């Protein structure tokens, strides 16, 4: 249960639509479930506003399935699994689908994400724009975009708008200007974040990617360029961390 669902439940109790006993039943879960290999945090959504997300890399499908079943039993309506291969996702689907009670299961190929449950209606203050320098950066851009959508945000995608053809970015100036937050994803020299930062008045979250030739050092060059950006208002997440950027953008977009 996340903060949004908790507030909805409390309003239902206050209006008489839900009895205190029914609400207590929904809140019956212990703060976490100890599965031996994992301790599933059921109250993270109440504390932080966003329920626990599963990092799939390094976990077996059976481990992820057990974690997902624990989350569903605690009434978590939407689940995000990051960094998971298609083969592992297919095996995971076979393990959990019989017990998901009609929840949607979808695998997203470029970012290697699994989403369980329907996308929520956007309730952020404005749209989040996700920009990427080139098609090779799509895996990180889509990780940011889908994460933001799963957290209740409208997302504008502006892809292949890198600085080697600056007119492509400038032709989307109105869309950039309408955004509450911009996520700028780029590899190579990582210049996109500085350019975007000089065009908009909202926060810019830069995502360096590991895309590039040898001297890019697996994204280190882009990371350092973004950290040294001359544009004010640019913050930087780790290399290839689209999830972290989408999460942070959502937090900013829900600040009232």
C-alpha positions in Angstrom: 0.0 0.0 0.0 1.4 3.4 -1.0 0.6 6.8 0.5 -2.0 7.5 -2.2 -3.9 4.2 -1.4 -3.6 4.9 2.4 -5.2 8.4 2.0 -8.0 6.9 -0.1 -8.7 4.3 2.6 -8.7 6.9 5.4 -11.1 9.1 3.5 -13.4 6.1 2.9 -13.4 5.5 6.7 -14.1 9.2 7.4 -17.0 9.2 4.9 -18.5 6.0 6.3 -17.9 4.0 3.0 -15.5 1.7 4.8 -15.8 0.5 8.4 -12.8 0.8 10.8 -12.8 -3.0 11.0 -12.4 -3.3 7.2 -9.6 -0.7 7.2 -7.8 -2.5 10.0 -8.0 -5.7 7.9 -6.4 -3.9 5.0 -3.6 -2.6 7.3 -3.2 -6.0 8.9 0.2 -6.7 7.2 3.3 -6.7 9.4 5.9 -4.0 8.6 7.7 -6.7 6.6 7.6 -10.3 5.6 10.7 -12.4 6.3 11.1 -14.9 3.4 14.5 -16.0 4.6 16.4 -14.7 1.5 14.5 -11.4 1.5 12.6 -9.2 3.9 9.7 -7.6 1.9 9.0 -4.1 3.2 5.2 -3.7 3.2 5.1 -0.2 4.8 7.6 1.5 2.5 4.8 3.1 0.6 3.3 4.6 3.8 6.7 5.9 4.9 8.0 7.1 1.5 5.0 7.4 -0.7 6.2 4.7 -3.1 6.0 0.9 -2.5 9.0 -1.3 -2.7 10.5 -1.9 -6.2 12.2 -5.2 -7.0 15.7 -5.1 -8.5 15.7 -8.2 -10.6 19.4 -8.6 -11.5 20.9 -11.3 -9.4 17.6 -12.7 -8.3 16.2 -16.0 -9.6 12.6 -16.1 -11.0 11.5 -18.2 -8.0 12.9 -15.6 -5.6 11.2 -12.8 -7.4 7.9 -14.8 -7.6 7.9 -15.3 -3.8 8.5 -11.6 -3.3 5.7 -10.6 -5.6 3.3 -13.0 -4.0 4.2 -11.5 -0.6 3.5 -8.0 -2.0 0.2 -9.0 -3.5 -0.9 -10.6 -0.3 -0.3 -7.3 1.4 -2.6 -5.6 -1.1 0.1 -3.9 -3.2 -1.7 -3.0 -6.4 1.2 -2.2 -8.7 4.7 -3.8 -8.8 7.7 -2.8 -10.7 10.6 -5.2 -11.4 13.8 -3.6 -12.9 16.8 -5.2 -14.8 15.2 -8.5 -15.7 15.9 -10.5 -18.9 13.0 -11.6 -21.2 13.7 -15.3 -20.4 13.5 -14.6 -16.7 10.4 -12.5 -17.1 8.7 -15.4 -19.0 9.6 -17.8 -16.3 8.4 -15.3 -13.7 5.1 -14.9 -15.4 4.4 -18.6 -15.4 5.2 -18.7 -11.7 3.0 -15.8 -10.5 0.2 -15.4 -13.0 -2.1 -18.0 -11.5 -2.2 -16.0 -8.2 -2.4 -12.4 -9.5 -6.2 -12.2 -9.6 -6.6 -10.4 -12.9 -3.6 -8.0 -12.5 -1.8 -7.2 -15.8 1.7 -8.6 -16.4 3.8 -6.8 -19.0 7.4 -7.1 -20.1 9.1 -4.0 -21.5 12.0 -4.9 -23.8 14.3 -1.9 -24.1 14.5 -1.1 -20.4 14.1 -4.8 -19.3 11.3 -4.0 -16.9 8.3 -6.0 -15.7 5.2 -4.1 -14.6 2.4 -5.8 -12.7 -1.0 -4.0 -12.4 -2.5 -1.2 -14.5 -0.8 2.1 -14.9 -2.4 4.6 -12.5 -4.1 7.8 -13.6 -1.5 10.7 -13.6 -1.9 12.8 -10.4 1.4 14.8 -10.6 1.4 18.6 -10.9 2.5 18.5 -14.6 4.1 16.4 -17.2 7.6 14.9 -17.0 9.6 15.2 -20.2 12.1 12.4 -20.9 14.7 13.3 -23.5 17.5 11.1 -24.9 20.4 11.9 -27.1 20.0 8.9 -29.5 18.3 5.6 -30.1 21.1 3.8 -28.3 20.0 5.5 -25.1 16.5 4.3 -25.2 17.0 1.5 -22.6 17.7 4.1 -19.9 15.2 6.6 -21.2 12.4 4.1 -21.2 13.4 2.9 -17.7 12.9 6.5 -16.5 9.7 7.0 -18.5 7.9 3.8 -17.4 9.0 4.2 -13.8 7.5 7.7 -13.8 4.3 6.5 -15.4 4.0 3.7 -12.8 4.3 6.3 -10.1 1.4 8.4 -11.4 2.9 10.9 -13.9 2.2 12.0 -17.4 5.3 11.5 -19.5 6.3 13.3 -22.7 8.9 11.3 -24.7 11.4 13.3 -26.8 13.8 10.7 -28.3 16.8 11.0 -30.6 17.2 14.8 -29.9 20.9 14.8 -29.2 23.2 17.8 -29.7 24.7 16.5 -33.0 21.4 17.7 -34.6 20.3 20.5 -32.2 17.4 21.6 -34.4 15.7 18.3 -33.4 15.6 19.3 -29.7 14.7 23.0 -30.5 11.7 21.9 -32.5 10.3 20.5 -29.2 10.8 23.7 -27.3 7.1 24.0 -26.4 7.0 20.5 -25.0 10.1 21.1 -22.9 8.7 24.4 -21.6 5.5 22.7 -20.4 7.3 20.1 -18.3 7.5 20.2 -14.5 10.7 18.1 -14.6 13.0 17.1 -17.5 15.0 13.9 -17.5 17.9 14.2 -19.9 19.5 10.9 -20.9 22.7 10.8 -23.0 26.0 8.9 -23.5 29.0 9.9 -25.6 30.0 13.3 -24.2 26.8 13.8 -22.3 26.2 17.4 -23.5 22.4 17.1 -23.8 21.8 17.8 -20.1 23.7 21.1 -20.3 21.8 22.2 -23.4 18.4 21.3 -21.9 19.4 23.0 -18.6 20.0 26.2 -20.5 16.5 26.1 -22.1 14.1 25.3 -19.2 13.2 26.8 -15.8 12.4 23.5 -14.2 14.7 20.9 -12.5 16.7 18.8 -14.9 17.8 15.3 -13.9 20.7 14.0 -16.0 21.2 10.3 -16.7 24.6 9.4 -18.2 24.6 6.2 -20.2 27.3 3.7 -20.9 26.9 4.3 -24.7 30.0 5.5 -26.5 33.3 4.6 -27.9 36.4 3.7 -25.9 37.2 7.1 -24.4 33.7 7.3 -23.0 35.0 4.7 -20.4 31.6 3.0 -20.1 29.8 6.2 -19.2 32.4 7.9 -17.0 32.9 10.7 -19.6 29.2 11.5 -19.7 28.9 11.3 -16.0 31.8 13.8 -15.4 30.5 16.1 -18.1 27.0 16.2 -16.5 28.5 16.7 -13.0 30.5 19.6 -14.4 27.5 21.1 -16.3 27.6 24.9 -16.5 23.8 25.0 -16.5 22.3 25.7 -13.1 19.6 23.3 -11.9 21.0 20.1 -13.3 21.4 17.1 -10.9 22.9 13.8 -11.9 22.1 10.2 -11.1 24.4 7.2 -11.6 25.4 5.7 -15.0 22.4 4.0 -16.7 20.1 4.7 -13.7 16.9 5.5 -15.5 14.9 4.1 -12.6 16.5 6.6 -10.1 15.8 9.5 -12.4 12.2 8.5 -13.0 11.7 8.1 -9.3 13.3 11.4 -8.4 11.3 13.2 -11.1 8.1 11.8 -9.7 9.0 13.0 -6.2 9.5 16.5 -7.6 6.3 16.4 -9.6 4.3 15.5 -6.5 5.6 18.3 -4.3 2.8 20.7 -3.6 
